[in-house]
Amino acid sequence: MSSTLNQRRFNLTPWLFLLPAMIMFALYVVYPILQSISLSFYEWDGMGDKVWVGWNNYVELFDDDNFWTSLKNNIIWLVFFMLAPVIGLAIALFLNQEVVGVRLAKSLFFFPFVISQVVVGLVFAWFYDPGFGLMGHFMNFVGMEPFSLLGEENTVTYAIIVAGLWPQIAYCMILYLTGLNSLNPEQIEAARLDNAKGFKMLWYIILPQLRPATFIAIVVTVIGALRSFDLIAIMTDGGPYGSSSVLAYYMYEQSISSYRMGYGAAIATVLFMIMNVYIAFFLWRMLKAEER
């Protein structure tokens, strides 16, 4: 009887430690998500009474050209942001060496991660300026006529993505540097004895041990791409003509500027579902790889 009681106490103890965090998570994460989903079925200006409209907000979404433009831009962000883990890994492998000056190099690569997104947006807006920016001077140097990357509908999204990749690559680099410092030296030594080196060492020995870091890097990168807002608000305000808007910024425009809280909540719900599907897919892939 005593052993059974002790076992029950042992099983209960972890849940007691987790309970405060679970309450906070439910209160500040789960409840607002459910509240936003519920709000998406209403028409509300943020001050008056809510009016039930059912699925009307979602029906309107699918007829909204600005929504489809924002969704297309989010997909472009997702595709190009997947470069961040790859480049971050390459830089981490380069910096994971005992050579003179490597600490200074790490600090320089780490720098973009610690500065504000607002500062990043301002720096790149100045950089892209065709009048006094470095990009304009470079175009003059190679004999091109300077033009505004942020003023052209065909280039503005890609220009902002480059600005967003700068700190995102730094974050992925930090994750991979941490993973490289915790590699199993016995596996590496055994691989060297088997004459594994170069790409084979990386693919078969190092990358499998970096799988947790890769998963975190991908999840954080996906979230960063889908919730991209700061850079767009600072650099273009969604312009020109809404061509650089993404779902997070369009949600802000509809909710705050147009006083359409229900419609903004519908956009937020769609964004939340896309994020869940994308992350669940990578989680499923990782679990399948672990099983194999």
N, C-alpha and C positions, 0 to 999 in steps of 0.2 A: 504494500500500500504506500509506504514511504517513498519507494523508488519511483512508483507511478506519479506521485505528486511532484517529486523533484523533476521528473521528465517533463511534466506539464509546465512547470515553472520555467524550465530551460527553453521550451518551445515558445513560451509567451514573452520571454525577456526581449528578444530582438524586436518584436512588434511594439513593445512599450517604448523602446528607444526610437523607433521609426514614427510613432504616433504624432509627435509635434510637427515633424516635417510633412507628414501626410495631410495633417489638418491644414497647414499653411499652403500646401500644393493645391488641395481641393478648394480652398477659399480664394486664392489669388490666381490660380491657373484654370482649373476645371470649371469653376462657377462662372467666370467671365466668358469662357468659350461657349458654354451652354446658353448664357444670357445673350451673346451675340447671335448665335444660331436662332434663338427664339425671336430676337429683334428683327431678323431678316424677313419675317413674315408680316411685318407691320409697316405702315407708312407713318413716319414720325419726324418732326422738325427739330426735336431735342428740347422743346419747351411745352408744347400743347399736349393734348391727349393722343395716345397711339390709336391708329386705325388699322384693324385687321384687313390685310389684302391677300392673304394666302400665298400662292406661288407667283403672284404678279411681278414681284421684284426679279425673280429668276427668269420669268418669261421675257421681261424687258431687257435683261442682261444679254440674252441671245440675239436680240435685235439691235444691240448697241454697238456701233462701229468702234467707238472709243474703247469699249471693253475688249473687243477682239484685238485691237492694236496693242493694248496693254498686255494681254495674254501672250501675244506673239513676241513682244519684247521680253517678257519673263522667260519664255522658252529660249530665246537667244542668250539671255543672261545665264540660264542654267547650263547651256551647252558650252559656252566659253569659260564659265567659272570652273568647269571641271579641269581646266588647265592648271588651276591653283595647286591641287595636291601633287600633280605630276612635276611642276616646276619647283614646288616646295621640297619635294623629295630629292630632286637633282641638286638643289642648293644645299640641302642638309648633308647629302653624301659628300659634296665638295668641301663643306666646312667641318666635317667630322674627321679632321686630320690634325696631327700634331706638327704644325709648321709655324714659322715665325709670322706674326701678325694675324693669326687666325681669330684671336679674341676681338681685335678691332673690326675685322670683317664681319664677325657674328653680330657685333653691336650695330654696324651699319645696316645689315640686312634686317635686324630686329626693329630698327627705328620706325618704319612705317606702321607697325602694329600698335605702338603706344601713342600715336598722335590721333587727334579727333578726326572723324569722318568729315566734319565741316572744314577743317584745315586742309584735308586731302582734296576736297572739292574745290576750294579756293585756289590751291596751288595748281591744280590741273586746269582750271578755268583760265588762269593767267598764262599757263604754259601753252594752251591751245589758241590764245588770242592772236589773230593774224597781224595785229598792228605792232605790239611790243613783246609778244610771247616768243619763247625759244623755237616753237614749231614754225612760226612765221619766218624767223631768221633762217632756220634750216631750209625751208622751202625756197627762200631767196638764194641761198648758197648753192642749191642744186639746180637753179634755173627755173623753178616753178613759181607760178603766181600764187601768193598766199591766199588762203580762203579759210573761213571759219568752220572747223570741224563740228562745233556745237550749233552752228546755224544751218546745217544741211540735214534734211530729213534722212538721207541715205547713210550718213556717217555718224550722227549724233549718238545713237545708242551704243555703237562700238567704241566711240571715244570715252563715254562714261564707264563702260565695262573695263577698259584699260585702267582707268583711275581706281575702280573698285578692286581690280586684281592686285594692285600694288600692296595694300595692307593684308589682303587675303592670302597671298603667297607667303608673306612673312609669318602669318599665323600657322599655316600648314608646315612651314619650315621648322618652327618651334616644336610642333607635335612630333615631327619625324626625328629631330635632334634628340628629343627625350627618348623616343623609341630606340634609336641607335645606341644610346648610352646604356640601355638595358638588354642588349642582345646577349645570347648565351655564347660565351667564348669557346666552350667545348665543342659546340656544333660547328662553329667557324673553323676551329683548328682541325676537326675531323674532316671537314670539306677540303681544307687545304692539303691534307695528307692524301686525299683522293684526287688531287690535282684539279680541284674546282677553282676557277678564278673568273674574273671579269663578269660578263653577263650571266653565266651559269651560277656563279656565287650569289649574285644579286637576286636572280629569279627563284632559285630553289632553296636558298638558305636565309637570305636577309629579308626578302619581302614577306614570306610566310610568318616570320616573327614580328613583322611590322603591321600585321593585319588589324590589331586593335587600333593602332594609330591611324591607319588608313580609313577605317570605319568612322572614327571621330572626325577626321579631316573631311570626309565626303559629306557626312551629316551636317557639320557646321557650314561647309561651303554651300550645300543646297539651301540651308536656311538663310544664309547670307545673300544668295542670289534671289530668293523668292521675296525676302523682306526688304529688298533694296529700296530705299526711300531718301536717305540723307543726301546722297550725291546728286540725285535728280532734282531735289528741292533746291539745293545750293547752286548747281551748275546750269540748269535749264528751266526750272519750274514746269517740267513736262513738255516744253516746246522743242522745236518750233511746231506750232499747230497740233500739239498733243502727240507728236511722233515719238517722243522719248519716254512717254508715261509708262509705268508698270502698274500692276494691280494694287500694290500697297499705296502708291501715290494717287492713283485714281480713286481708291477708297477714301483717302484723306480729302481729296477735292470734293467728292460727293457728300461726305459726311459733314465736314467743317465749312467748306466754302458755299455749298449749295443747300445746306441744312436738310439733307436727305439721309437721316441716320439709318433707316431701314434698308435703303438701297445700298448704302455703304457697308452695312452688316452682311448683306447678300454677297457683295464682292469679297469681303473678308472670309466668309464661309467657303466660297469657291477656292480662295487662296489656301485656306487651312486644309481643305480636302486634297488639293494638289500636293501640298507639302507632305501630308500623311502618306499618300500613295507612293511618292518618290522615295521617302525614307523607308517605308515598309518593304519596298522592292529591294533596296540595298541591304536591309537587315535580313531579308529572306535569303539573298545571295550569300551573305556572310555565314549564316547558319548552315546552309547547304555545303559551303566550302569546309566548314569545321567538321561536319559529319563525314565528308570524304576523307 
